[in-house]
Protein backbone atom coordinates (compact mmCIF):
# COMPACT_ATOMS: atom_id res chain seq x y z
CA UNK A 1 0.00 0.00 0.00
CA UNK A 2 1.21 3.52 -0.82
CA UNK A 3 -0.02 6.53 1.14
CA UNK A 4 -0.25 9.76 -0.89
CA UNK A 5 0.39 13.06 0.87
CA UNK A 6 0.60 16.77 0.09
CA UNK A 7 2.32 19.53 2.06
CA UNK A 8 2.12 23.23 1.25
CA UNK A 9 5.05 25.65 1.40
CA UNK A 10 3.61 29.14 0.93
CA UNK A 11 1.32 28.52 -2.04
CA UNK A 12 3.39 25.68 -3.51
CA UNK A 13 2.24 22.09 -3.00
CA UNK A 14 4.77 19.30 -2.55
CA UNK A 15 3.52 15.80 -3.41
CA UNK A 16 4.72 12.65 -1.65
CA UNK A 17 4.18 8.92 -2.02
CA UNK A 18 4.93 6.93 1.12
CA UNK A 19 4.96 3.14 0.71
CA UNK A 20 3.84 1.40 3.91
CA UNK A 21 6.05 -1.66 3.45
CA UNK A 22 9.29 0.33 3.67
CA UNK A 23 10.43 3.86 4.47
CA UNK A 24 11.15 5.23 0.99
CA UNK A 25 9.41 8.56 0.26
CA UNK A 26 9.12 10.03 -3.24
CA UNK A 27 8.92 13.82 -3.40
CA UNK A 28 7.78 16.00 -6.30
CA UNK A 29 8.39 19.75 -6.02
CA UNK A 30 6.35 21.38 -8.78
CA UNK A 31 7.88 24.82 -9.28
CA UNK A 32 11.42 25.48 -10.41
CA UNK A 33 13.72 27.04 -7.83
CA UNK A 34 13.99 30.25 -9.87
CA UNK A 35 10.45 31.39 -8.96
CA UNK A 36 9.99 33.37 -5.78
CA UNK A 37 7.61 31.97 -3.20
CA UNK A 38 5.78 35.29 -3.14
CA UNK A 39 4.68 34.82 -6.77
CA UNK A 40 2.96 31.55 -5.97
CA UNK A 41 -0.56 31.10 -7.32
CA UNK A 42 -0.72 34.67 -8.66
CA UNK A 43 0.98 33.58 -11.90
CA UNK A 44 -1.66 31.94 -14.20
CA UNK A 45 0.95 29.67 -15.83
CA UNK A 46 1.91 28.35 -12.38
CA UNK A 47 -1.76 27.72 -11.46
CA UNK A 48 -2.24 25.60 -14.60
CA UNK A 49 0.92 23.64 -13.82
CA UNK A 50 -0.21 23.02 -10.22
CA UNK A 51 -3.69 21.91 -11.30
CA UNK A 52 -2.16 19.38 -13.72
CA UNK A 53 -0.09 17.96 -10.84
CA UNK A 54 -3.13 17.83 -8.52
CA UNK A 55 -5.09 15.90 -11.17
CA UNK A 56 -2.23 13.44 -11.72
CA UNK A 57 -1.81 13.03 -7.97
CA UNK A 58 -5.54 12.39 -7.52
CA UNK A 59 -5.49 9.66 -10.21
CA UNK A 60 -2.40 8.07 -8.63
CA UNK A 61 -3.91 8.21 -5.14
CA UNK A 62 -6.98 6.09 -6.07
mmCIF file as Biopython writes it, N, C-alpha, C and O atoms, coordinates in Angstrom:
data_model
#
loop_
_atom_site.group_PDB
_atom_site.id
_atom_site.type_symbol
_atom_site.label_atom_id
_atom_site.label_alt_id
_atom_site.label_comp_id
_atom_site.label_asym_id
_atom_site.label_entity_id
_atom_site.label_seq_id
_atom_site.pdbx_PDB_ins_code
_atom_site.Cartn_x
_atom_site.Cartn_y
_atom_site.Cartn_z
_atom_site.occupancy
_atom_site.B_iso_or_equiv
_atom_site.auth_seq_id
_atom_site.auth_asym_id
_atom_site.pdbx_PDB_model_num
ATOM 1   N N  . UNK A ? 1  ? 0.840  -1.178 0.000   1.0 0.0 1  A 1 
ATOM 2   C CA . UNK A ? 1  ? 0.000  0.000  0.000   1.0 0.0 1  A 1 
ATOM 3   C C  . UNK A ? 1  ? 0.887  1.244  0.000   1.0 0.0 1  A 1 
ATOM 4   O O  . UNK A ? 1  ? 1.910  1.285  0.684   1.0 0.0 1  A 1 
ATOM 5   N N  . UNK A ? 2  ? 0.489  2.256  -0.772  1.0 0.0 2  A 1 
ATOM 6   C CA . UNK A ? 2  ? 1.207  3.522  -0.824  1.0 0.0 2  A 1 
ATOM 7   C C  . UNK A ? 2  ? 0.281  4.629  -0.338  1.0 0.0 2  A 1 
ATOM 8   O O  . UNK A ? 2  ? -0.858 4.743  -0.792  1.0 0.0 2  A 1 
ATOM 9   N N  . UNK A ? 3  ? 0.775  5.439  0.583   1.0 0.0 3  A 1 
ATOM 10  C CA . UNK A ? 3  ? -0.023 6.533  1.138   1.0 0.0 3  A 1 
ATOM 11  C C  . UNK A ? 3  ? 0.385  7.828  0.435   1.0 0.0 3  A 1 
ATOM 12  O O  . UNK A ? 3  ? 1.542  8.240  0.520   1.0 0.0 3  A 1 
ATOM 13  N N  . UNK A ? 4  ? -0.569 8.478  -0.266  1.0 0.0 4  A 1 
ATOM 14  C CA . UNK A ? 4  ? -0.254 9.757  -0.885  1.0 0.0 4  A 1 
ATOM 15  C C  . UNK A ? 4  ? -0.366 10.881 0.140   1.0 0.0 4  A 1 
ATOM 16  O O  . UNK A ? 4  ? -1.162 10.804 1.077   1.0 0.0 4  A 1 
ATOM 17  N N  . UNK A ? 5  ? 0.443  11.928 -0.049  1.0 0.0 5  A 1 
ATOM 18  C CA . UNK A ? 5  ? 0.387  13.061 0.872   1.0 0.0 5  A 1 
ATOM 19  C C  . UNK A ? 5  ? 0.758  14.339 0.120   1.0 0.0 5  A 1 
ATOM 20  O O  . UNK A ? 5  ? 1.454  14.307 -0.895  1.0 0.0 5  A 1 
ATOM 21  N N  . UNK A ? 6  ? 0.275  15.460 0.646   1.0 0.0 6  A 1 
ATOM 22  C CA . UNK A ? 6  ? 0.599  16.772 0.090   1.0 0.0 6  A 1 
ATOM 23  C C  . UNK A ? 6  ? 0.938  17.690 1.253   1.0 0.0 6  A 1 
ATOM 24  O O  . UNK A ? 6  ? 0.228  17.716 2.258   1.0 0.0 6  A 1 
ATOM 25  N N  . UNK A ? 7  ? 2.031  18.448 1.115   1.0 0.0 7  A 1 
ATOM 26  C CA . UNK A ? 7  ? 2.324  19.526 2.058   1.0 0.0 7  A 1 
ATOM 27  C C  . UNK A ? 7  ? 2.346  20.819 1.252   1.0 0.0 7  A 1 
ATOM 28  O O  . UNK A ? 7  ? 2.545  20.797 0.038   1.0 0.0 7  A 1 
ATOM 29  N N  . UNK A ? 8  ? 2.143  21.930 1.923   1.0 0.0 8  A 1 
ATOM 30  C CA . UNK A ? 8  ? 2.117  23.228 1.251   1.0 0.0 8  A 1 
ATOM 31  C C  . UNK A ? 8  ? 3.214  24.109 1.844   1.0 0.0 8  A 1 
ATOM 32  O O  . UNK A ? 8  ? 3.310  24.253 3.063   1.0 0.0 8  A 1 
ATOM 33  N N  . UNK A ? 9  ? 4.037  24.693 0.981   1.0 0.0 9  A 1 
ATOM 34  C CA . UNK A ? 9  ? 5.054  25.649 1.395   1.0 0.0 9  A 1 
ATOM 35  C C  . UNK A ? 9  ? 4.684  26.975 0.739   1.0 0.0 9  A 1 
ATOM 36  O O  . UNK A ? 9  ? 4.885  27.142 -0.464  1.0 0.0 9  A 1 
ATOM 37  N N  . UNK A ? 10 ? 4.154  27.909 1.501   1.0 0.0 10 A 1 
ATOM 38  C CA . UNK A ? 10 ? 3.613  29.139 0.927   1.0 0.0 10 A 1 
ATOM 39  C C  . UNK A ? 10 ? 2.375  28.772 0.128   1.0 0.0 10 A 1 
ATOM 40  O O  . UNK A ? 10 ? 1.380  28.325 0.699   1.0 0.0 10 A 1 
ATOM 41  N N  . UNK A ? 11 ? 2.423  28.956 -1.185  1.0 0.0 11 A 1 
ATOM 42  C CA . UNK A ? 11 ? 1.317  28.522 -2.042  1.0 0.0 11 A 1 
ATOM 43  C C  . UNK A ? 11 ? 1.744  27.387 -2.963  1.0 0.0 11 A 1 
ATOM 44  O O  . UNK A ? 11 ? 1.053  27.087 -3.937  1.0 0.0 11 A 1 
ATOM 45  N N  . UNK A ? 12 ? 2.877  26.755 -2.666  1.0 0.0 12 A 1 
ATOM 46  C CA . UNK A ? 12 ? 3.390  25.680 -3.510  1.0 0.0 12 A 1 
ATOM 47  C C  . UNK A ? 12 ? 3.158  24.318 -2.863  1.0 0.0 12 A 1 
ATOM 48  O O  . UNK A ? 12 ? 3.633  24.069 -1.754  1.0 0.0 12 A 1 
ATOM 49  N N  . UNK A ? 13 ? 2.436  23.441 -3.544  1.0 0.0 13 A 1 
ATOM 50  C CA . UNK A ? 13 ? 2.243  22.091 -3.003  1.0 0.0 13 A 1 
ATOM 51  C C  . UNK A ? 13 ? 3.462  21.214 -3.287  1.0 0.0 13 A 1 
ATOM 52  O O  . UNK A ? 13 ? 4.125  21.361 -4.314  1.0 0.0 13 A 1 
ATOM 53  N N  . UNK A ? 14 ? 3.739  20.310 -2.368  1.0 0.0 14 A 1 
ATOM 54  C CA . UNK A ? 14 ? 4.772  19.298 -2.553  1.0 0.0 14 A 1 
ATOM 55  C C  . UNK A ? 14 ? 4.075  17.949 -2.391  1.0 0.0 14 A 1 
ATOM 56  O O  . UNK A ? 14 ? 3.425  17.702 -1.376  1.0 0.0 14 A 1 
ATOM 57  N N  . UNK A ? 15 ? 4.211  17.083 -3.386  1.0 0.0 15 A 1 
ATOM 58  C CA . UNK A ? 15 ? 3.520  15.801 -3.411  1.0 0.0 15 A 1 
ATOM 59  C C  . UNK A ? 15 ? 4.463  14.694 -2.955  1.0 0.0 15 A 1 
ATOM 60  O O  . UNK A ? 15 ? 5.637  14.676 -3.325  1.0 0.0 15 A 1 
ATOM 61  N N  . UNK A ? 16 ? 3.943  13.777 -2.152  1.0 0.0 16 A 1 
ATOM 62  C CA . UNK A ? 16 ? 4.722  12.649 -1.646  1.0 0.0 16 A 1 
ATOM 63  C C  . UNK A ? 16 ? 3.971  11.349 -1.894  1.0 0.0 16 A 1 
ATOM 64  O O  . UNK A ? 16 ? 2.742  11.326 -1.960  1.0 0.0 16 A 1 
ATOM 65  N N  . UNK A ? 17 ? 4.725  10.279 -2.030  1.0 0.0 17 A 1 
ATOM 66  C CA . UNK A ? 17 ? 4.183  8.921  -2.016  1.0 0.0 17 A 1 
ATOM 67  C C  . UNK A ? 17 ? 4.962  8.172  -0.947  1.0 0.0 17 A 1 
ATOM 68  O O  . UNK A ? 17 ? 6.190  8.104  -1.001  1.0 0.0 17 A 1 
ATOM 69  N N  . UNK A ? 18 ? 4.258  7.616  0.015   1.0 0.0 18 A 1 
ATOM 70  C CA . UNK A ? 18 ? 4.928  6.932  1.116   1.0 0.0 18 A 1 
ATOM 71  C C  . UNK A ? 18 ? 4.475  5.468  1.154   1.0 0.0 18 A 1 
ATOM 72  O O  . UNK A ? 18 ? 3.384  5.170  1.640   1.0 0.0 18 A 1 
ATOM 73  N N  . UNK A ? 19 ? 5.308  4.556  0.643   1.0 0.0 19 A 1 
ATOM 74  C CA . UNK A ? 19 ? 4.964  3.136  0.707   1.0 0.0 19 A 1 
ATOM 75  C C  . UNK A ? 19 ? 4.966  2.643  2.161   1.0 0.0 19 A 1 
ATOM 76  O O  . UNK A ? 19 ? 5.880  2.961  2.922   1.0 0.0 19 A 1 
ATOM 77  N N  . UNK A ? 20 ? 3.962  1.884  2.538   1.0 0.0 20 A 1 
ATOM 78  C CA . UNK A ? 20 ? 3.840  1.398  3.912   1.0 0.0 20 A 1 
ATOM 79  C C  . UNK A ? 20 ? 4.849  0.291  4.195   1.0 0.0 20 A 1 
ATOM 80  O O  . UNK A ? 20 ? 5.319  0.166  5.326   1.0 0.0 20 A 1 
ATOM 81  N N  . UNK A ? 21 ? 5.186  -0.499 3.208   1.0 0.0 21 A 1 
ATOM 82  C CA . UNK A ? 21 ? 6.048  -1.661 3.452   1.0 0.0 21 A 1 
ATOM 83  C C  . UNK A ? 21 ? 7.501  -1.297 3.754   1.0 0.0 21 A 1 
ATOM 84  O O  . UNK A ? 21 ? 8.216  -2.093 4.363   1.0 0.0 21 A 1 
ATOM 85  N N  . UNK A ? 22 ? 7.944  -0.128 3.345   1.0 0.0 22 A 1 
ATOM 86  C CA . UNK A ? 22 ? 9.287  0.327  3.673   1.0 0.0 22 A 1 
ATOM 87  C C  . UNK A ? 22 ? 9.292  1.854  3.782   1.0 0.0 22 A 1 
ATOM 88  O O  . UNK A ? 22 ? 8.261  2.488  3.555   1.0 0.0 22 A 1 
ATOM 89  N N  . UNK A ? 23 ? 10.414 2.441  4.118   1.0 0.0 23 A 1 
ATOM 90  C CA . UNK A ? 23 ? 10.426 3.862  4.467   1.0 0.0 23 A 1 
ATOM 91  C C  . UNK A ? 23 ? 10.911 4.788  3.344   1.0 0.0 23 A 1 
ATOM 92  O O  . UNK A ? 23 ? 11.419 5.875  3.623   1.0 0.0 23 A 1 
ATOM 93  N N  . UNK A ? 24 ? 10.765 4.382  2.109   1.0 0.0 24 A 1 
ATOM 94  C CA . UNK A ? 24 ? 11.149 5.233  0.986   1.0 0.0 24 A 1 
ATOM 95  C C  . UNK A ? 24 ? 10.033 6.235  0.688   1.0 0.0 24 A 1 
ATOM 96  O O  . UNK A ? 24 ? 8.868  5.854  0.574   1.0 0.0 24 A 1 
ATOM 97  N N  . UNK A ? 25 ? 10.387 7.509  0.562   1.0 0.0 25 A 1 
ATOM 98  C CA . UNK A ? 25 ? 9.412  8.558  0.258   1.0 0.0 25 A 1 
ATOM 99  C C  . UNK A ? 25 ? 9.820  9.233  -1.038  1.0 0.0 25 A 1 
ATOM 100 O O  . UNK A ? 25 ? 10.975 9.625  -1.205  1.0 0.0 25 A 1 
ATOM 101 N N  . UNK A ? 26 ? 8.866  9.369  -1.964  1.0 0.0 26 A 1 
ATOM 102 C CA . UNK A ? 26 ? 9.119  10.026 -3.244  1.0 0.0 26 A 1 
ATOM 103 C C  . UNK A ? 26 ? 8.532  11.429 -3.163  1.0 0.0 26 A 1 
ATOM 104 O O  . UNK A ? 26 ? 7.371  11.603 -2.793  1.0 0.0 26 A 1 
ATOM 105 N N  . UNK A ? 27 ? 9.339  12.428 -3.512  1.0 0.0 27 A 1 
ATOM 106 C CA . UNK A ? 27 ? 8.923  13.823 -3.396  1.0 0.0 27 A 1 
ATOM 107 C C  . UNK A ? 27 ? 8.905  14.475 -4.781  1.0 0.0 27 A 1 
ATOM 108 O O  . UNK A ? 27 ? 9.808  14.257 -5.589  1.0 0.0 27 A 1 
ATOM 109 N N  . UNK A ? 28 ? 7.882  15.267 -5.044  1.0 0.0 28 A 1 
ATOM 110 C CA . UNK A ? 28 ? 7.781  15.996 -6.301  1.0 0.0 28 A 1 
ATOM 111 C C  . UNK A ? 28 ? 7.540  17.466 -5.993  1.0 0.0 28 A 1 
ATOM 112 O O  . UNK A ? 28 ? 6.447  17.835 -5.563  1.0 0.0 28 A 1 
ATOM 113 N N  . UNK A ? 29 ? 8.544  18.311 -6.206  1.0 0.0 29 A 1 
ATOM 114 C CA . UNK A ? 29 ? 8.386  19.750 -6.021  1.0 0.0 29 A 1 
ATOM 115 C C  . UNK A ? 29 ? 8.044  20.323 -7.387  1.0 0.0 29 A 1 
ATOM 116 O O  . UNK A ? 29 ? 8.816  20.182 -8.335  1.0 0.0 29 A 1 
ATOM 117 N N  . UNK A ? 30 ? 6.884  20.970 -7.487  1.0 0.0 30 A 1 
ATOM 118 C CA . UNK A ? 30 ? 6.354  21.382 -8.780  1.0 0.0 30 A 1 
ATOM 119 C C  . UNK A ? 30 ? 7.106  22.541 -9.410  1.0 0.0 30 A 1 
ATOM 120 O O  . UNK A ? 30 ? 7.481  22.454 -10.579 1.0 0.0 30 A 1 
ATOM 121 N N  . UNK A ? 31 ? 7.337  23.608 -8.687  1.0 0.0 31 A 1 
ATOM 122 C CA . UNK A ? 31 ? 7.880  24.822 -9.277  1.0 0.0 31 A 1 
ATOM 123 C C  . UNK A ? 31 ? 9.405  24.808 -9.313  1.0 0.0 31 A 1 
ATOM 124 O O  . UNK A ? 31 ? 10.051 24.318 -8.388  1.0 0.0 31 A 1 
ATOM 125 N N  . UNK A ? 32 ? 9.964  25.341 -10.370 1.0 0.0 32 A 1 
ATOM 126 C CA . UNK A ? 32 ? 11.424 25.479 -10.412 1.0 0.0 32 A 1 
ATOM 127 C C  . UNK A ? 32 ? 11.915 26.396 -9.289  1.0 0.0 32 A 1 
ATOM 128 O O  . UNK A ? 32 ? 11.160 27.225 -8.782  1.0 0.0 32 A 1 
ATOM 129 N N  . UNK A ? 33 ? 13.148 26.243 -8.918  1.0 0.0 33 A 1 
ATOM 130 C CA . UNK A ? 33 ? 13.718 27.039 -7.827  1.0 0.0 33 A 1 
ATOM 131 C C  . UNK A ? 33 ? 13.861 28.516 -8.184  1.0 0.0 33 A 1 
ATOM 132 O O  . UNK A ? 33 ? 14.037 29.345 -7.291  1.0 0.0 33 A 1 
ATOM 133 N N  . UNK A ? 34 ? 13.788 28.860 -9.464  1.0 0.0 34 A 1 
ATOM 134 C CA . UNK A ? 34 ? 13.993 30.247 -9.868  1.0 0.0 34 A 1 
ATOM 135 C C  . UNK A ? 34 ? 12.808 31.150 -9.533  1.0 0.0 34 A 1 
ATOM 136 O O  . UNK A ? 34 ? 12.965 32.370 -9.483  1.0 0.0 34 A 1 
ATOM 137 N N  . UNK A ? 35 ? 11.623 30.574 -9.301  1.0 0.0 35 A 1 
ATOM 138 C CA . UNK A ? 35 ? 10.455 31.390 -8.962  1.0 0.0 35 A 1 
ATOM 139 C C  . UNK A ? 35 ? 10.462 31.739 -7.487  1.0 0.0 35 A 1 
ATOM 140 O O  . UNK A ? 35 ? 10.807 30.910 -6.645  1.0 0.0 35 A 1 
ATOM 141 N N  . UNK A ? 36 ? 10.083 32.960 -7.178  1.0 0.0 36 A 1 
ATOM 142 C CA . UNK A ? 36 ? 9.995  33.373 -5.785  1.0 0.0 36 A 1 
ATOM 143 C C  . UNK A ? 36 ? 8.724  32.821 -5.164  1.0 0.0 36 A 1 
ATOM 144 O O  . UNK A ? 36 ? 7.696  32.716 -5.833  1.0 0.0 36 A 1 
ATOM 145 N N  . UNK A ? 37 ? 8.793  32.468 -3.889  1.0 0.0 37 A 1 
ATOM 146 C CA . UNK A ? 37 ? 7.607  31.965 -3.197  1.0 0.0 37 A 1 
ATOM 147 C C  . UNK A ? 37 ? 6.479  32.978 -3.199  1.0 0.0 37 A 1 
ATOM 148 O O  . UNK A ? 37 ? 5.308  32.599 -3.207  1.0 0.0 37 A 1 
ATOM 149 N N  . UNK A ? 38 ? 6.815  34.271 -3.191  1.0 0.0 38 A 1 
ATOM 150 C CA . UNK A ? 38 ? 5.783  35.293 -3.137  1.0 0.0 38 A 1 
ATOM 151 C C  . UNK A ? 38 ? 4.942  35.337 -4.410  1.0 0.0 38 A 1 
ATOM 152 O O  . UNK A ? 38 ? 3.810  35.819 -4.378  1.0 0.0 38 A 1 
ATOM 153 N N  . UNK A ? 39 ? 5.475  34.840 -5.539  1.0 0.0 39 A 1 
ATOM 154 C CA . UNK A ? 39 ? 4.685  34.820 -6.773  1.0 0.0 39 A 1 
ATOM 155 C C  . UNK A ? 39 ? 3.575  33.793 -6.672  1.0 0.0 39 A 1 
ATOM 156 O O  . UNK A ? 39 ? 2.426  34.079 -7.007  1.0 0.0 39 A 1 
ATOM 157 N N  . UNK A ? 40 ? 3.908  32.618 -6.218  1.0 0.0 40 A 1 
ATOM 158 C CA . UNK A ? 40 ? 2.956  31.549 -5.973  1.0 0.0 40 A 1 
ATOM 159 C C  . UNK A ? 40 ? 1.837  31.428 -6.986  1.0 0.0 40 A 1 
ATOM 160 O O  . UNK A ? 40 ? 2.079  31.400 -8.192  1.0 0.0 40 A 1 
ATOM 161 N N  . UNK A ? 41 ? 0.602  31.355 -6.489  1.0 0.0 41 A 1 
ATOM 162 C CA . UNK A ? 41 ? -0.560 31.101 -7.323  1.0 0.0 41 A 1 
ATOM 163 C C  . UNK A ? 41 ? -1.021 32.337 -8.087  1.0 0.0 41 A 1 
ATOM 164 O O  . UNK A ? 41 ? -2.005 32.264 -8.824  1.0 0.0 41 A 1 
ATOM 165 N N  . UNK A ? 42 ? -0.343 33.460 -7.934  1.0 0.0 42 A 1 
ATOM 166 C CA . UNK A ? 42 ? -0.723 34.669 -8.659  1.0 0.0 42 A 1 
ATOM 167 C C  . UNK A ? 42 ? -0.397 34.561 -10.147 1.0 0.0 42 A 1 
ATOM 168 O O  . UNK A ? 42 ? -1.022 35.237 -10.964 1.0 0.0 42 A 1 
ATOM 169 N N  . UNK A ? 43 ? 0.556  33.734 -10.505 1.0 0.0 43 A 1 
ATOM 170 C CA . UNK A ? 43 ? 0.975  33.580 -11.898 1.0 0.0 43 A 1 
ATOM 171 C C  . UNK A ? 43 ? 0.086  32.519 -12.566 1.0 0.0 43 A 1 
ATOM 172 O O  . UNK A ? 43 ? 0.135  31.353 -12.175 1.0 0.0 43 A 1 
ATOM 173 N N  . UNK A ? 44 ? -0.731 32.903 -13.574 1.0 0.0 44 A 1 
ATOM 174 C CA . UNK A ? 44 ? -1.657 31.939 -14.203 1.0 0.0 44 A 1 
ATOM 175 C C  . UNK A ? 44 ? -0.965 30.684 -14.724 1.0 0.0 44 A 1 
ATOM 176 O O  . UNK A ? 44 ? -1.504 29.586 -14.590 1.0 0.0 44 A 1 
ATOM 177 N N  . UNK A ? 45 ? 0.214  30.828 -15.313 1.0 0.0 45 A 1 
ATOM 178 C CA . UNK A ? 45 ? 0.946  29.670 -15.827 1.0 0.0 45 A 1 
ATOM 179 C C  . UNK A ? 45 ? 1.260  28.680 -14.701 1.0 0.0 45 A 1 
ATOM 180 O O  . UNK A ? 45 ? 1.173  27.467 -14.893 1.0 0.0 45 A 1 
ATOM 181 N N  . UNK A ? 46 ? 1.621  29.199 -13.535 1.0 0.0 46 A 1 
ATOM 182 C CA . UNK A ? 46 ? 1.910  28.350 -12.378 1.0 0.0 46 A 1 
ATOM 183 C C  . UNK A ? 46 ? 0.645  27.643 -11.891 1.0 0.0 46 A 1 
ATOM 184 O O  . UNK A ? 46 ? 0.698  26.468 -11.527 1.0 0.0 46 A 1 
ATOM 185 N N  . UNK A ? 47 ? -0.490 28.342 -11.880 1.0 0.0 47 A 1 
ATOM 186 C CA . UNK A ? 47 ? -1.759 27.721 -11.461 1.0 0.0 47 A 1 
ATOM 187 C C  . UNK A ? 47 ? -2.101 26.534 -12.352 1.0 0.0 47 A 1 
ATOM 188 O O  . UNK A ? 47 ? -2.494 25.478 -11.858 1.0 0.0 47 A 1 
ATOM 189 N N  . UNK A ? 48 ? -1.951 26.704 -13.673 1.0 0.0 48 A 1 
ATOM 190 C CA . UNK A ? 48 ? -2.240 25.599 -14.604 1.0 0.0 48 A 1 
ATOM 191 C C  . UNK A ? 48 ? -1.319 24.412 -14.332 1.0 0.0 48 A 1 
ATOM 192 O O  . UNK A ? 48 ? -1.761 23.263 -14.329 1.0 0.0 48 A 1 
ATOM 193 N N  . UNK A ? 49 ? -0.051 24.695 -14.107 1.0 0.0 49 A 1 
ATOM 194 C CA . UNK A ? 49 ? 0.916  23.637 -13.824 1.0 0.0 49 A 1 
ATOM 195 C C  . UNK A ? 49 ? 0.545  22.886 -12.543 1.0 0.0 49 A 1 
ATOM 196 O O  . UNK A ? 49 ? 0.590  21.656 -12.505 1.0 0.0 49 A 1 
ATOM 197 N N  . UNK A ? 50 ? 0.180  23.628 -11.499 1.0 0.0 50 A 1 
ATOM 198 C CA . UNK A ? 50 ? -0.209 23.021 -10.225 1.0 0.0 50 A 1 
ATOM 199 C C  . UNK A ? 50 ? -1.459 22.168 -10.382 1.0 0.0 50 A 1 
ATOM 200 O O  . UNK A ? 50 ? -1.522 21.058 -9.853  1.0 0.0 50 A 1 
ATOM 201 N N  . UNK A ? 51 ? -2.456 22.674 -11.103 1.0 0.0 51 A 1 
ATOM 202 C CA . UNK A ? 51 ? -3.693 21.906 -11.301 1.0 0.0 51 A 1 
ATOM 203 C C  . UNK A ? 51 ? -3.423 20.607 -12.050 1.0 0.0 51 A 1 
ATOM 204 O O  . UNK A ? 51 ? -4.036 19.584 -11.743 1.0 0.0 51 A 1 
ATOM 205 N N  . UNK A ? 52 ? -2.520 20.627 -13.026 1.0 0.0 52 A 1 
ATOM 206 C CA . UNK A ? 52 ? -2.159 19.380 -13.718 1.0 0.0 52 A 1 
ATOM 207 C C  . UNK A ? 52 ? -1.551 18.376 -12.739 1.0 0.0 52 A 1 
ATOM 208 O O  . UNK A ? 52 ? -1.853 17.184 -12.803 1.0 0.0 52 A 1 
ATOM 209 N N  . UNK A ? 53 ? -0.699 18.852 -11.837 1.0 0.0 53 A 1 
ATOM 210 C CA . UNK A ? 53 ? -0.091 17.964 -10.842 1.0 0.0 53 A 1 
ATOM 211 C C  . UNK A ? 53 ? -1.130 17.438 -9.853  1.0 0.0 53 A 1 
ATOM 212 O O  . UNK A ? 53 ? -1.086 16.265 -9.482  1.0 0.0 53 A 1 
ATOM 213 N N  . UNK A ? 54 ? -2.062 18.290 -9.422  1.0 0.0 54 A 1 
ATOM 214 C CA . UNK A ? 54 ? -3.129 17.828 -8.524  1.0 0.0 54 A 1 
ATOM 215 C C  . UNK A ? 54 ? -3.960 16.730 -9.184  1.0 0.0 54 A 1 
ATOM 216 O O  . UNK A ? 54 ? -4.286 15.729 -8.546  1.0 0.0 54 A 1 
ATOM 217 N N  . UNK A ? 55 ? -4.303 16.914 -10.457 1.0 0.0 55 A 1 
ATOM 218 C CA . UNK A ? 55 ? -5.089 15.902 -11.165 1.0 0.0 55 A 1 
ATOM 219 C C  . UNK A ? 55 ? -4.317 14.587 -11.281 1.0 0.0 55 A 1 
ATOM 220 O O  . UNK A ? 55 ? -4.884 13.518 -11.056 1.0 0.0 55 A 1 
ATOM 221 N N  . UNK A ? 56 ? -3.045 14.654 -11.624 1.0 0.0 56 A 1 
ATOM 222 C CA . UNK A ? 56 ? -2.228 13.444 -11.723 1.0 0.0 56 A 1 
ATOM 223 C C  . UNK A ? 56 ? -2.104 12.769 -10.357 1.0 0.0 56 A 1 
ATOM 224 O O  . UNK A ? 56 ? -2.160 11.543 -10.258 1.0 0.0 56 A 1 
ATOM 225 N N  . UNK A ? 57 ? -1.937 13.568 -9.316  1.0 0.0 57 A 1 
ATOM 226 C CA . UNK A ? 57 ? -1.812 13.034 -7.969  1.0 0.0 57 A 1 
ATOM 227 C C  . UNK A ? 57 ? -3.120 12.351 -7.539  1.0 0.0 57 A 1 
ATOM 228 O O  . UNK A ? 57 ? -3.103 11.285 -6.924  1.0 0.0 57 A 1 
ATOM 229 N N  . UNK A ? 58 ? -4.238 12.977 -7.870  1.0 0.0 58 A 1 
ATOM 230 C CA . UNK A ? 58 ? -5.539 12.387 -7.523  1.0 0.0 58 A 1 
ATOM 231 C C  . UNK A ? 58 ? -5.724 11.033 -8.213  1.0 0.0 58 A 1 
ATOM 232 O O  . UNK A ? 58 ? -6.191 10.080 -7.590  1.0 0.0 58 A 1 
ATOM 233 N N  . UNK A ? 59 ? -5.356 10.945 -9.504  1.0 0.0 59 A 1 
ATOM 234 C CA . UNK A ? 59 ? -5.486 9.662  -10.213 1.0 0.0 59 A 1 
ATOM 235 C C  . UNK A ? 59 ? -4.566 8.599  -9.600  1.0 0.0 59 A 1 
ATOM 236 O O  . UNK A ? 59 ? -4.947 7.436  -9.466  1.0 0.0 59 A 1 
ATOM 237 N N  . UNK A ? 60 ? -3.351 9.017  -9.230  1.0 0.0 60 A 1 
ATOM 238 C CA . UNK A ? 60 ? -2.396 8.074  -8.635  1.0 0.0 60 A 1 
ATOM 239 C C  . UNK A ? 60 ? -2.873 7.614  -7.256  1.0 0.0 60 A 1 
ATOM 240 O O  . UNK A ? 60 ? -2.653 6.465  -6.873  1.0 0.0 60 A 1 
ATOM 241 N N  . UNK A ? 61 ? -3.522 8.508  -6.515  1.0 0.0 61 A 1 
ATOM 242 C CA . UNK A ? 61 ? -3.912 8.207  -5.140  1.0 0.0 61 A 1 
ATOM 243 C C  . UNK A ? 61 ? -5.071 7.216  -5.045  1.0 0.0 61 A 1 
ATOM 244 O O  . UNK A ? 61 ? -5.293 6.642  -3.979  1.0 0.0 61 A 1 
ATOM 245 N N  . UNK A ? 62 ? -5.811 7.003  -6.126  1.0 0.0 62 A 1 
ATOM 246 C CA . UNK A ? 62 ? -6.979 6.092  -6.073  1.0 0.0 62 A 1 
ATOM 247 C C  . UNK A ? 62 ? -6.577 4.653  -5.988  1.0 0.0 62 A 1 
ATOM 248 O O  . UNK A ? 62 ? -7.438 3.774  -5.936  1.0 0.0 62 A 1 
#
